[in-house]
């Protein structure tokens, strides 16, 4: 590279809600710095603006260039701490950048159009790239392209299975595709092989526990937990899964309370549509206070097990029986249909 940083690399703002795409764009910028054999100076969110000003305004004495990466500065849309300098101050600093300094600003959120920093980058001739979360059609286009880029040959229905199980998180989808590349070793994979490899983080039976707990016969949930333990499932794993589902259920209840409907819940929680639909149904079938109590009990059982006060299997059985009794005592609740 010449002494002056390349156009498009000299000043860049990368922002958006889709973390995987934002991080991918940052990796491309970093790759350019490695190609030029330059060290990258990194400023994390708590940086001092005076230090950043000195770094980008001074011309290096030895190196021909300087490369600076700024991660999630609060001036790009986050919360600016009391006493710290806001977007206008950061915009003024960017105007003092030396011509041999390349700066990349990164925000894992959408920077408002009226933000002074965004306007400064544009007026200074910098490059701005925005990476929103892809919508359903865009998501499928991205997935098909990612499959093709990796040279994967997947059986019919494989892409749909990935979207249903993994959801809309591009980072998680990319990770699953990389796993399939290693499994395939250059050979085609059938839908059966894909289903076995990409089965999700939770046993299907664990969804049955919640469904049965909120259904007409809550005691069946305790019986299912007993069966899972008898099959040799790890009690710690089951505890973690149940706690995660309780948290998701509380988040869904909060979302429904705020928005009035489940529209947009899948995007908010970054989960597949089928899980969002199921959560919305479950959220309406049980009070939030009861779910919060289950979550507290799950954490307490986990603590007691690790402290040696309670056996693994006994703790889970007692918890599931208590939860079933609580639901039954509330009287007959609407059954949550299987989704």
Secondary structure as GFF3:
##gff-version 3
##sequence-region A 1 339
A	DSSP	beta_strand	11	15	.	.	.	ID=ss1
A	DSSP	alpha_helix	19	35	.	.	.	ID=ss2
A	DSSP	beta_strand	40	43	.	.	.	ID=ss3
A	DSSP	alpha_helix	49	57	.	.	.	ID=ss4
A	DSSP	beta_strand	66	71	.	.	.	ID=ss5
A	DSSP	three_ten_helix	74	76	.	.	.	ID=ss6
A	DSSP	alpha_helix	87	94	.	.	.	ID=ss7
A	DSSP	beta_strand	101	107	.	.	.	ID=ss8
A	DSSP	alpha_helix	116	123	.	.	.	ID=ss9
A	DSSP	beta_strand	127	130	.	.	.	ID=ss10
A	DSSP	alpha_helix	136	149	.	.	.	ID=ss11
A	DSSP	alpha_helix	158	166	.	.	.	ID=ss12
A	DSSP	alpha_helix	170	184	.	.	.	ID=ss13
A	DSSP	alpha_helix	191	197	.	.	.	ID=ss14
A	DSSP	alpha_helix	204	213	.	.	.	ID=ss15
A	DSSP	alpha_helix	219	230	.	.	.	ID=ss16
A	DSSP	alpha_helix	235	259	.	.	.	ID=ss17
A	DSSP	alpha_helix	265	269	.	.	.	ID=ss18
A	DSSP	alpha_helix	273	285	.	.	.	ID=ss19
A	DSSP	alpha_helix	288	306	.	.	.	ID=ss20
A	DSSP	alpha_helix	312	329	.	.	.	ID=ss21
###
